[in-house]
Amino acid sequence: MRKFKVKRIVFILSFLAALTGAAVIFPFVPFPVSVFFLLSSGFAVWREFKRLRGDVIERRILNVFALTGTVLLLSKVNLENLVIPIASVLMFLLSIKFMEDKRQRDFYQILALSLFQFAAGSVFLFSIRFFFLFVLEAFLIISATVLLSFQALEDEICLSAKELGYVFGFSIIFFSVSLPLTLFFFFVLPRTEKPLVDVGMKSRVGVTGFTNTVAPGQVASIQQIDAVFMRVKTERLPFNPYFRAITYEKFVNGRWFHVPLNSDREMLKGRTIMETVILEPYGYRNLPMVDVPLSIGLKNVQKDGSCFFLNKPVTKRIKYSGVSVLIDVIKEKLSKREQNFYLQLPEMPEIRKFVDNVFGNFSKADMPEALQVFFRRNFNYTLENLPSSVEDFLLKDHRGSCEYFASAAAVIFRLKGIPARLVGGFYGGEYNPYGGYYIVRDKNAHVWVEYYKNGGWHRFEPTFGQIGRKKETEGRRLTVIESGRIKLPERIRLILDALNYYWINFIINYDFSMQIQVAMKIRTKFPEIFSLTMPNSVYINKNILIYIFSLGLMLLIFVLFIKTRKTVLDEFYDLMSQMGYERLKNEPLEVFVKRIDDEDLRKKAEEFVKIYEEKFYKDEPVCCVTLERLRNILKDLKENHLH
């Protein structure tokens, strides 16, 4: 019964596993890497068929080459180009492994690199073709791993065709059982809320954010928290953006309250931007968005004026996308009654007297500029030792945080007969160039004013100290990042946060509904495989050519293996022919070797024939030990008798 050398089968399976993974990423890796992979693959096949043993190139040299190439390829890594350099490194390291003499651990390394390479390919190939390639890759790796466990018992072990059939059958059964379990866990396992890395990012503690009311000192307490509130994926803006969360319309007992109003807002005209927000849990219903939100892609959301609210508090991390408009004036038709609502104030005799004295000579049109000058000259921005009320802020202390400035400005506008309201949200944030998003923290919480004039709400920023400082600080940071002079600790912090962002975006936020959508997409792709409809175009894209090339290369390897594989007896005949002894047609082996004149050569040849006939002409399994004995005799004949 014929037996096959396990080491040779493991090589073929490992080689095919590497080729399967390479077929997916081949169109995307740099050309030199792909060429090096093909050359090293050809070298590995040639080396195996020639049965060359030992390192052709010293491993120390290969290790230095591998380290140098890895560093060069990884130097291209950034968050916008993350997968291709990593996939290139995996293919490059596989190429190095092909050039080495392969022991058992080397085959394990090749299988591991092949699996990682195939996993990297999932980014480029999201279709049903990937599923079939995955089945092939799993079968190859499982079969090779099982055979390696046999090789661990004996390096030169051989198995019969029947025994190999058992191994391959086990691989199929193993995969067939694990696949349904994988699909089951895909649907039922919950996603962790733990970030991938948590270095340099402070965790949220307790409940923070904007409620339906805002009182003096409330926002200042939020601004002292450095935890991340949300991450907003959008285009980089040439200015620090505002993030609108809620509006406050009514002022009672020193506090501002949100009052839902039905208003006829006109179509917003301005530059629109797309945004995707990952909002941390904070305990309230507001859904902040850039500038003036226009639409939002989220269920169970209520629209109130220029803001959006969830129908329940945000108690877990959520993700939503939307469209905003970048404008300074929100066109909105207000009736006389609604305008009067935005003028309501409690009795404030001392503040009214103060406003009459300071702003009595200013018209409504001049008030915005007059207020800016007034606050800039007479007030200071601070988060410490805050006044107890807006009245103390205006008349006594002359210092406070943004809600004091905004409250005082809105009160003064209303006392001058100008409808006004407060807007709560966030200002600025840190732009992360490695992920293309804004990091908005609690300390970015901000309150500003909008006053009504000529049929629209105009933004008014009274908190000159805070805004000026933020513009200067963040402007310097962005300039440093753009110029590439960012310090290493800062760069590492931003990269780690970007990794967190992508982890949250693609893993943690990958909820059950998204799993259903992916499963449905995969299901709908199956009919395409069995469709006999010919395409209208004869265009063949690059991916198809790569698959054809890879499959052709695999087929060529098998053909070469079958055609070039010589039995040990064929090698004996070739060797005798080189020494001048040709076997006649149908001549028995014993008769053939007796014609050899050289006595020593004849004895060696007779020994070979005796061992061969004992095993090959009897119903006994031929083990690798016997083949090794025969090849040792051939080796001795070559060294001592072939001139």
C-alpha positions as CSV (number, residue, x, y, z in Angstrom):
1,M,0.0,0.0,0.0
2,R,1.5,3.3,-1.1
3,K,2.2,5.9,1.6
4,F,2.8,9.6,1.4
5,K,5.3,11.6,3.3
6,V,3.5,13.9,5.8
7,K,6.1,16.6,5.5
8,R,5.5,16.9,1.8
9,I,1.7,17.1,2.2
10,V,2.1,19.8,4.9
11,F,4.2,21.8,2.6
12,I,1.6,21.7,-0.2
13,L,-1.2,22.6,2.2
14,S,0.7,25.4,3.8
15,F,1.7,26.8,0.4
16,L,-1.9,26.7,-0.8
17,A,-3.0,28.4,2.4
18,A,-0.5,31.2,1.8
19,L,-1.6,31.6,-1.8
20,T,-5.3,31.7,-0.9
21,G,-4.6,34.6,1.5
22,A,-2.4,36.3,-1.0
23,A,-5.0,36.1,-3.7
24,V,-7.3,38.4,-1.7
25,I,-4.7,41.1,-1.0
26,F,-2.6,40.8,-4.1
27,P,-4.1,43.7,-6.0
28,F,-3.5,46.1,-3.1
29,V,0.0,45.5,-1.8
30,P,3.0,47.3,-3.3
31,F,4.3,45.9,-6.6
32,P,7.8,45.0,-5.2
33,V,6.2,43.0,-2.3
34,S,4.0,41.0,-4.7
35,V,6.9,40.3,-7.0
36,F,9.1,39.2,-4.1
37,F,6.3,36.9,-2.9
38,L,6.0,35.3,-6.3
39,L,9.7,34.8,-6.6
40,S,10.1,33.3,-3.1
41,S,7.0,31.1,-3.8
42,G,8.7,29.7,-6.9
43,F,11.9,29.2,-5.0
44,A,10.1,27.3,-2.3
45,V,8.4,25.0,-4.8
46,W,11.7,24.4,-6.6
47,R,13.5,23.7,-3.4
48,E,10.9,21.2,-2.2
49,F,10.9,19.2,-5.5
50,K,14.7,19.2,-5.5
51,R,14.6,18.0,-1.9
52,L,17.2,20.5,-0.8
53,R,17.7,20.7,2.9
54,G,19.5,23.3,5.0
55,D,19.4,27.0,4.7
56,V,20.5,28.4,1.3
57,I,20.8,31.8,3.0
58,E,21.7,32.1,6.6
59,R,18.8,32.8,8.9
60,R,20.6,35.7,10.5
61,I,20.8,37.4,7.2
62,L,17.1,36.7,6.5
63,N,16.1,37.9,9.9
64,V,17.9,41.2,9.4
65,F,16.3,41.5,6.0
66,A,12.9,40.7,7.5
67,L,13.3,43.3,10.2
68,T,14.4,46.0,7.8
69,G,11.6,45.4,5.4
70,T,9.0,45.3,8.2
71,V,10.1,48.6,9.5
72,L,10.1,50.2,6.1
73,L,6.6,48.9,5.3
74,L,5.2,49.8,8.7
75,S,6.5,53.4,8.3
76,K,3.7,53.9,5.9
77,V,1.0,53.2,8.5
78,N,-1.5,55.8,9.4
79,L,-5.2,55.7,10.4
80,E,-6.2,56.4,6.8
81,N,-3.9,53.7,5.4
82,L,-3.8,51.1,8.1
83,V,-4.6,47.8,6.5
84,I,-2.4,47.9,3.3
85,P,1.0,48.3,5.1
86,I,0.1,45.6,7.6
87,A,-1.1,43.2,4.8
88,S,2.2,44.0,3.0
89,V,4.2,43.1,6.0
90,L,2.4,39.8,6.3
91,M,3.0,38.9,2.7
92,F,6.7,40.0,3.0
93,L,7.2,37.8,6.1
94,L,5.6,34.9,4.3
95,S,8.0,35.4,1.5
96,I,10.9,35.2,4.0
97,K,9.5,32.0,5.5
98,F,9.4,30.5,2.0
99,M,13.1,31.0,1.6
100,E,14.0,29.2,4.9
101,D,14.6,25.6,5.5
102,K,11.2,24.5,7.0
103,R,11.0,22.7,10.2
104,Q,7.8,22.0,12.2
105,R,7.7,25.5,13.8
106,D,8.2,27.1,10.5
107,F,5.1,25.5,9.1
108,Y,3.1,26.7,12.1
109,Q,4.4,30.2,11.5
110,I,3.5,30.0,7.8
111,L,0.0,28.9,8.7
112,A,-0.4,31.7,11.2
113,L,0.8,34.4,8.8
114,S,-1.5,33.0,6.1
115,L,-4.4,33.3,8.5
116,F,-3.6,36.9,9.4
117,Q,-3.0,37.7,5.7
118,F,-6.4,36.3,4.9
119,A,-8.0,38.2,7.7
120,A,-6.5,41.4,6.4
121,G,-8.1,40.6,3.1
122,S,-11.6,40.8,4.6
123,V,-11.3,44.6,4.4
124,F,-11.0,44.5,0.7
125,L,-13.3,41.7,-0.3
126,F,-16.8,41.8,1.3
127,S,-18.8,39.5,-0.9
128,I,-19.8,35.9,-1.1
129,R,-16.6,35.1,-2.8
130,F,-14.8,35.8,0.5
131,F,-17.0,33.1,2.2
132,F,-15.9,30.4,-0.3
133,L,-12.3,31.5,0.0
134,F,-12.7,31.4,3.8
135,V,-14.0,27.8,3.6
136,L,-10.9,26.8,1.5
137,E,-8.5,28.6,3.8
138,A,-10.0,27.0,6.9
139,F,-9.8,23.5,5.4
140,L,-6.2,24.0,4.4
141,I,-5.1,25.3,7.8
142,I,-7.0,22.8,9.8
143,S,-5.7,19.9,7.7
144,A,-2.1,21.1,7.9
145,T,-2.4,21.6,11.6
146,V,-3.7,18.1,12.2
147,L,-0.9,16.6,10.0
148,L,1.7,18.7,11.9
149,S,0.6,16.9,15.1
150,F,1.5,13.6,13.4
151,Q,4.8,15.0,12.3
152,A,5.5,15.9,15.9
153,L,5.5,12.2,16.7
154,E,8.0,11.3,14.0
155,D,9.6,13.8,11.6
156,E,9.7,11.4,8.6
157,I,6.3,9.8,9.2
158,C,4.2,8.6,6.2
159,L,0.5,8.0,5.9
160,S,-1.5,6.0,3.5
161,A,-4.2,7.5,1.2
162,K,-6.8,6.0,3.5
163,E,-5.3,7.6,6.6
164,L,-5.0,11.0,4.8
165,G,-8.6,10.6,3.9
166,Y,-9.5,10.4,7.6
167,V,-7.5,13.5,8.3
168,F,-9.2,15.5,5.5
169,G,-12.5,14.1,6.6
170,F,-11.9,15.3,10.2
171,S,-11.0,18.8,8.9
172,I,-14.3,19.0,7.0
173,I,-16.3,17.8,10.0
174,F,-14.5,20.2,12.3
175,F,-15.2,23.1,10.1
176,S,-18.8,22.0,9.4
177,V,-19.5,21.9,13.1
178,S,-17.7,25.2,14.0
179,L,-19.4,27.2,11.2
180,P,-22.9,27.0,12.6
181,L,-21.6,27.8,16.1
182,T,-19.8,30.8,14.7
183,L,-23.0,32.1,13.1
184,F,-24.9,31.4,16.3
185,F,-22.4,33.4,18.4
186,F,-22.3,36.1,15.7
187,F,-25.9,36.8,16.4
188,V,-26.3,36.3,20.2
189,L,-23.0,37.4,21.8
190,P,-23.2,41.0,23.3
191,R,-20.7,43.6,22.4
192,T,-18.4,44.8,25.2
193,E,-18.5,48.5,26.2
194,K,-14.8,48.4,27.1
195,P,-12.6,50.4,24.7
196,L,-9.7,48.8,23.0
197,V,-7.1,51.0,24.7
198,D,-7.6,53.5,27.5
199,V,-4.3,55.3,27.7
200,G,-4.5,59.1,28.2
201,M,-8.3,59.2,28.0
202,K,-10.1,59.9,31.2
203,S,-13.3,57.9,31.9
204,R,-16.7,59.5,32.4
205,V,-17.9,59.6,36.0
206,G,-21.5,60.3,36.9
207,V,-24.0,62.2,34.9
208,T,-23.0,65.4,33.0
209,G,-24.4,67.4,30.2
210,F,-27.2,69.9,29.5
211,T,-30.6,69.4,31.1
212,N,-33.8,71.3,30.4
213,T,-32.6,74.0,32.7
214,V,-29.3,75.9,33.2
215,A,-28.3,77.9,36.2
216,P,-25.3,80.1,37.0
217,G,-22.3,77.9,37.7
218,Q,-23.8,74.7,36.2
219,V,-21.8,74.8,33.0
220,A,-18.6,75.9,34.8
221,S,-18.8,72.6,36.8
222,I,-19.0,70.6,33.6
223,Q,-16.1,72.6,32.0
224,Q,-13.8,71.3,34.7
225,I,-14.3,67.7,33.6
226,D,-11.7,66.5,31.0
227,A,-13.6,63.3,30.0
228,V,-14.5,62.7,26.3
229,F,-18.2,63.5,25.7
230,M,-18.4,62.6,22.1
231,R,-16.4,62.1,18.9
232,V,-17.7,63.7,15.7
233,K,-16.5,62.3,12.4
234,T,-16.8,65.1,9.8
235,E,-14.7,67.2,7.5
236,R,-12.0,69.4,9.0
237,L,-13.5,72.9,9.3
238,P,-11.4,76.1,8.9
239,F,-12.8,77.3,12.2
240,N,-13.7,75.9,15.6
241,P,-17.2,74.5,15.3
242,Y,-20.2,75.0,17.5
243,F,-22.2,71.9,18.5
244,R,-25.8,72.7,19.2
245,A,-27.7,70.6,21.9
246,I,-30.6,72.6,23.4
247,T,-32.1,76.1,23.4
248,Y,-33.3,77.9,26.5
249,E,-36.3,80.3,26.1
250,K,-37.6,81.2,29.5
251,F,-35.8,83.0,32.4
252,V,-37.3,82.4,35.9
253,N,-35.7,82.8,39.3
254,G,-32.2,83.1,37.9
255,R,-32.5,80.0,35.8
256,W,-33.1,79.4,32.1
257,F,-35.6,76.8,31.0
258,H,-36.2,75.0,27.7
259,V,-39.8,75.5,26.4
260,P,-40.9,73.5,23.3
261,L,-42.4,75.8,20.8
262,N,-43.9,75.1,17.4
263,S,-42.4,77.5,14.9
264,D,-42.4,77.8,11.1
265,R,-38.7,77.6,10.3
266,E,-37.8,78.4,6.7
267,M,-35.6,76.3,4.6
268,L,-32.0,76.6,5.8
269,K,-29.6,77.9,3.2
270,G,-25.9,77.4,3.6
271,R,-23.1,74.9,3.4
272,T,-24.2,71.5,4.4
273,I,-21.8,68.9,6.0
274,M,-22.2,65.2,6.8
275,E,-21.4,64.0,10.3
276,T,-21.3,60.9,12.4
277,V,-21.4,61.2,16.1
278,I,-20.4,58.6,18.7
279,L,-22.0,59.9,21.9
280,E,-20.9,58.7,25.3
281,P,-23.6,57.8,27.9
282,Y,-24.3,60.9,30.0
283,G,-27.9,60.6,31.3
284,Y,-29.9,63.1,29.3
285,R,-31.8,63.2,26.0
286,N,-30.0,65.9,23.9
287,L,-28.3,64.8,20.7
288,P,-25.6,67.4,19.9
289,M,-24.7,68.1,16.3
290,V,-22.5,70.6,14.4
291,D,-23.9,74.1,14.1
292,V,-27.5,73.9,13.0
293,P,-28.8,70.3,12.6
294,L,-30.9,69.7,9.5
295,S,-31.6,65.9,9.7
296,I,-30.6,62.9,11.7
297,G,-30.6,59.2,10.9
298,L,-31.8,57.7,14.2
299,K,-35.0,56.2,15.3
300,N,-37.1,57.4,18.3
301,V,-35.9,60.9,17.9
302,Q,-38.0,64.1,18.4
303,K,-37.3,67.4,16.6
304,D,-37.7,70.5,18.6
305,G,-36.9,73.7,16.8
306,S,-33.3,73.5,15.7
307,C,-32.4,70.6,18.0
308,F,-32.9,66.9,18.2
309,F,-33.8,64.8,21.3
310,L,-33.9,61.1,22.0
311,N,-37.2,59.8,23.5
312,K,-35.2,58.5,26.5
313,P,-32.0,59.4,28.3
314,V,-28.7,58.3,26.7
315,T,-27.5,55.6,29.1
316,K,-25.3,53.7,26.8
317,R,-22.9,54.7,24.0
318,I,-24.9,55.5,20.8
319,K,-24.0,56.3,17.2
320,Y,-25.9,58.5,14.8
321,S,-25.3,60.3,11.5
322,G,-26.9,63.5,10.2
323,V,-26.6,66.6,8.1
324,S,-25.9,70.1,9.5
325,V,-25.9,73.5,8.0
326,L,-23.1,76.0,8.7
327,I,-24.8,79.4,9.0
328,D,-24.8,82.3,11.4
329,V,-28.4,83.2,10.9
330,I,-31.3,80.8,11.3
331,K,-34.3,82.1,9.2
332,E,-37.5,81.6,11.2
333,K,-40.9,83.3,11.0
334,L,-42.0,84.3,14.5
335,S,-45.4,85.8,15.2
336,K,-45.8,88.9,17.3
337,R,-46.9,86.7,20.2
338,E,-43.8,84.4,19.8
339,Q,-41.5,87.5,19.7
340,N,-43.1,88.8,22.9
341,F,-42.5,85.4,24.5
342,Y,-38.7,85.9,23.9
343,L,-38.9,89.3,25.6
344,Q,-40.4,88.0,28.9
345,L,-38.4,88.6,32.1
346,P,-39.1,88.7,35.8
347,E,-39.0,91.9,37.7
348,M,-35.4,93.1,37.7
349,P,-35.4,96.7,38.8
350,E,-31.7,97.1,39.5
351,I,-30.6,95.4,36.3
352,R,-33.1,97.4,34.3
353,K,-31.8,100.6,35.8
354,F,-28.2,99.5,35.1
355,V,-29.1,98.8,31.4
356,D,-30.8,102.1,31.0
357,N,-27.8,103.9,32.3
358,V,-25.2,102.0,30.3
359,F,-27.1,101.3,27.0
360,G,-29.8,103.9,27.0
361,N,-28.3,105.8,24.1
362,F,-27.8,102.7,21.9
363,S,-30.3,101.6,19.3
364,K,-31.3,98.0,18.7
365,A,-29.1,97.8,15.7
366,D,-26.1,99.0,17.7
367,M,-26.6,96.7,20.7
368,P,-24.6,93.6,19.6
369,E,-21.4,95.6,19.1
370,A,-22.0,97.7,22.2
371,L,-22.4,94.5,24.3
372,Q,-19.2,93.1,22.9
373,V,-17.3,96.2,23.8
374,F,-18.9,96.3,27.2
375,F,-18.0,92.8,28.2
376,R,-14.5,93.0,26.7
377,R,-13.6,96.1,28.7
378,N,-15.2,95.4,32.0
379,F,-15.4,91.6,32.6
380,N,-13.1,88.7,33.1
381,Y,-13.6,85.0,32.3
382,T,-13.1,82.5,35.2
383,L,-14.3,79.1,36.5
384,E,-13.4,79.8,40.1
385,N,-15.1,81.8,42.9
386,L,-18.2,82.4,40.7
387,P,-21.0,84.9,41.6
388,S,-24.2,83.5,43.0
389,S,-26.5,85.2,40.4
390,V,-26.5,87.0,37.1
391,E,-27.3,90.2,39.0
392,D,-24.1,89.9,41.1
393,F,-22.2,89.1,37.9
394,L,-23.4,92.3,36.2
395,L,-23.4,94.7,39.1
396,K,-20.7,93.5,41.5
397,D,-18.2,90.8,40.6
398,H,-17.7,91.4,36.8
399,R,-16.3,87.9,36.4
400,G,-17.7,84.5,35.6
401,S,-18.0,81.6,33.1
402,C,-19.9,81.4,29.8
403,E,-23.4,80.9,31.3
404,Y,-23.0,84.2,33.2
405,F,-21.9,86.1,30.1
406,A,-24.7,84.5,28.0
407,S,-27.4,85.0,30.6
408,A,-26.4,88.6,31.1
409,A,-26.3,89.3,27.4
410,A,-29.8,87.7,26.8
411,V,-31.3,89.7,29.7
412,I,-29.9,92.9,28.3
413,F,-31.1,92.1,24.8
414,R,-34.6,91.5,26.2
415,L,-34.6,94.7,28.3
416,K,-33.7,96.6,25.1
417,G,-36.7,95.0,23.3
418,I,-34.7,92.5,21.3
419,P,-36.0,88.8,21.4
420,A,-33.2,86.5,22.6
421,R,-32.5,83.0,23.8
422,L,-29.7,80.9,25.1
423,V,-28.2,78.0,23.3
424,G,-26.4,75.1,25.1
425,G,-23.9,72.9,23.5
426,F,-20.2,72.7,22.9
427,Y,-17.6,74.9,21.3
428,G,-14.4,73.7,19.6
429,G,-12.8,70.4,20.4
430,E,-9.6,68.7,19.4
431,Y,-9.3,67.5,15.8
432,N,-7.6,64.2,15.5
433,P,-6.0,64.0,12.0
434,Y,-5.3,60.3,12.4
435,G,-9.0,59.5,12.5
436,G,-10.5,62.5,10.9
437,Y,-12.8,63.5,13.7
438,Y,-13.3,66.0,16.5
439,I,-12.7,64.9,20.2
440,V,-15.3,66.9,22.2
441,R,-14.8,66.8,25.9
442,D,-17.0,68.0,28.8
443,K,-14.7,70.9,29.2
444,N,-15.8,72.1,25.8
445,A,-19.3,72.7,27.1
446,H,-20.5,76.2,26.2
447,V,-23.5,78.5,26.3
448,W,-24.0,81.3,23.8
449,V,-26.8,83.7,22.7
450,E,-29.0,84.1,19.7
451,Y,-31.0,87.3,19.2
452,Y,-33.9,87.7,16.7
453,K,-33.6,90.3,13.9
454,N,-35.0,90.7,10.4
455,G,-36.7,87.3,10.5
456,G,-33.8,85.2,11.8
457,W,-31.8,84.2,14.8
458,H,-28.3,85.6,14.8
459,R,-25.5,84.0,16.8
460,F,-23.9,86.3,19.4
461,E,-20.8,85.3,21.3
462,P,-20.4,87.3,24.5
463,T,-17.7,85.1,26.2
464,F,-14.8,86.7,24.6
465,G,-12.2,85.4,27.1
466,Q,-13.0,81.7,26.7
467,I,-13.5,81.8,23.0
468,G,-10.3,83.8,22.4
469,R,-8.2,81.4,24.5
470,K,-9.6,78.3,22.8
471,K,-9.1,79.7,19.4
472,E,-5.5,80.5,20.1
473,T,-4.7,77.2,21.9
474,E,-6.4,74.9,19.4
475,G,-5.1,77.0,16.5
476,R,-1.5,76.4,17.7
477,R,-2.2,72.7,18.2
478,L,-3.6,72.3,14.7
479,T,-0.7,74.2,13.2
480,V,1.8,71.9,15.0
481,I,-0.1,68.8,13.8
482,E,-0.2,70.0,10.2
483,S,3.5,70.8,10.1
484,G,4.4,67.4,11.5
485,R,6.1,68.9,14.5
486,I,3.8,67.3,17.0
487,K,5.6,65.7,19.9
488,L,5.8,61.9,20.2
489,P,3.6,61.6,23.4
490,E,0.9,63.8,21.8
491,R,1.1,61.7,18.6
492,I,0.8,58.5,20.5
493,R,-2.2,59.8,22.5
494,L,-4.0,60.8,19.3
495,I,-3.2,57.5,17.6
496,L,-4.5,55.5,20.6
497,D,-7.7,57.6,20.7
498,A,-8.1,57.0,17.0
499,L,-7.7,53.2,17.6
500,N,-10.4,53.6,20.3
501,Y,-12.6,55.4,17.8
502,Y,-12.4,52.7,15.2
503,W,-12.8,50.0,17.8
504,I,-16.0,51.7,19.0
505,N,-17.2,52.4,15.5
506,F,-16.7,48.9,14.0
507,I,-16.8,46.6,17.0
508,I,-18.6,47.9,20.1
509,N,-21.2,49.8,18.1
510,Y,-21.8,46.7,15.8
511,D,-25.1,45.9,17.3
512,F,-27.7,43.2,16.6
513,S,-29.5,45.2,13.9
514,M,-26.3,45.7,12.0
515,Q,-25.6,42.0,12.3
516,I,-29.0,41.2,10.8
517,Q,-28.3,43.6,7.9
518,V,-24.9,42.0,7.2
519,A,-26.5,38.5,7.3
520,M,-29.2,39.6,4.9
521,K,-26.6,41.1,2.5
522,I,-24.7,37.8,2.6
523,R,-27.9,35.8,2.0
524,T,-28.9,37.9,-1.0
525,K,-25.5,37.4,-2.6
526,F,-25.9,33.6,-2.8
527,P,-28.2,33.6,-5.9
528,E,-25.6,35.6,-7.8
529,I,-23.2,32.6,-7.6
530,F,-25.7,30.3,-9.3
531,S,-26.9,32.8,-11.9
532,L,-26.3,31.8,-15.5
533,T,-26.9,35.3,-16.9
534,M,-24.0,36.5,-18.9
535,P,-22.8,40.0,-18.2
536,N,-23.5,42.7,-20.8
537,S,-19.9,43.8,-20.7
538,V,-16.8,41.8,-21.3
539,Y,-14.8,43.9,-18.8
540,I,-12.8,41.9,-16.4
541,N,-11.6,43.8,-13.3
542,K,-8.3,43.4,-11.7
543,N,-9.5,41.2,-8.8
544,I,-10.8,38.6,-11.3
545,L,-7.5,38.5,-13.0
546,I,-5.7,38.0,-9.7
547,Y,-8.0,35.1,-8.8
548,I,-7.5,33.5,-12.2
549,F,-3.7,33.9,-11.9
550,S,-3.7,32.5,-8.3
551,L,-5.8,29.5,-9.3
552,G,-3.7,28.9,-12.4
553,L,-0.5,29.0,-10.2
554,M,-2.0,26.4,-7.9
555,L,-3.0,24.2,-10.8
556,L,0.5,24.6,-12.3
557,I,2.1,23.5,-9.0
558,F,0.0,20.3,-8.9
559,V,0.8,19.5,-12.6
560,L,4.5,20.1,-12.0
561,F,4.3,18.0,-8.8
562,I,2.7,15.1,-10.7
563,K,4.9,15.3,-13.8
564,T,8.2,15.9,-12.1
565,R,7.8,13.5,-9.2
566,K,10.0,10.5,-9.8
567,T,9.8,7.3,-7.9
568,V,12.9,6.0,-6.2
569,L,13.2,3.3,-8.9
570,D,13.2,5.9,-11.6
571,E,16.0,7.7,-9.8
572,F,17.9,4.3,-9.7
573,Y,17.5,3.8,-13.5
574,D,18.7,7.4,-14.2
575,L,21.8,6.9,-12.0
576,M,22.7,3.6,-13.6
577,S,22.2,5.2,-17.1
578,Q,24.7,8.0,-16.1
579,M,27.2,5.3,-15.2
580,G,26.7,3.6,-18.6
581,Y,24.3,0.8,-17.7
582,E,21.0,0.9,-19.6
583,R,18.2,-1.5,-18.6
584,L,16.8,-3.4,-21.5
585,K,13.0,-3.5,-22.1
586,N,11.2,-6.0,-19.9
587,E,14.6,-7.0,-18.3
588,P,14.2,-8.1,-14.7
589,L,16.0,-6.1,-12.1
590,E,18.1,-9.0,-10.8
591,V,19.4,-9.7,-14.3
592,F,20.0,-6.0,-15.0
593,V,22.2,-5.5,-11.9
594,K,24.2,-8.7,-12.6
595,R,25.5,-7.1,-15.8
596,I,27.4,-4.5,-13.8
597,D,31.1,-5.0,-14.1
598,D,32.2,-3.0,-11.1
599,E,31.9,-5.4,-8.2
600,D,31.4,-2.8,-5.5
601,L,28.9,-1.0,-7.6
602,R,27.1,-4.3,-8.3
603,K,26.9,-5.1,-4.6
604,K,25.3,-1.7,-3.8
605,A,22.9,-2.1,-6.7
606,E,21.9,-5.6,-5.6
607,E,21.3,-4.3,-2.1
608,F,19.1,-1.6,-3.5
609,V,17.1,-4.2,-5.6
610,K,16.7,-6.5,-2.6
611,I,15.3,-3.9,-0.3
612,Y,13.0,-2.6,-3.1
613,E,11.6,-5.9,-4.0
614,E,11.0,-6.9,-0.4
615,K,8.8,-4.0,0.1
616,F,7.3,-3.1,-3.2
617,Y,6.5,-6.5,-4.5
618,K,4.9,-7.7,-1.2
619,D,1.6,-6.7,0.4
620,E,3.4,-4.6,3.0
621,P,3.1,-0.9,3.7
622,V,6.1,1.1,2.6
623,C,7.3,3.4,5.3
624,C,9.5,6.5,5.0
625,V,12.3,4.6,6.7
626,T,12.5,2.2,3.8
627,L,12.5,5.1,1.3
628,E,15.2,6.8,3.3
629,R,17.4,3.6,3.2
630,L,17.0,3.4,-0.6
631,R,17.8,7.1,-1.1
632,N,20.9,6.7,1.1
633,I,22.1,3.9,-1.2
634,L,21.5,6.2,-4.2
635,K,23.4,9.0,-2.5
636,D,26.3,6.7,-1.8
637,L,26.4,5.6,-5.4
638,K,26.4,9.2,-6.6
639,E,29.3,10.1,-4.3
640,N,31.5,7.1,-4.7
641,H,30.9,5.7,-8.2
642,L,29.5,8.6,-10.4
643,H,32.5,10.4,-12.1
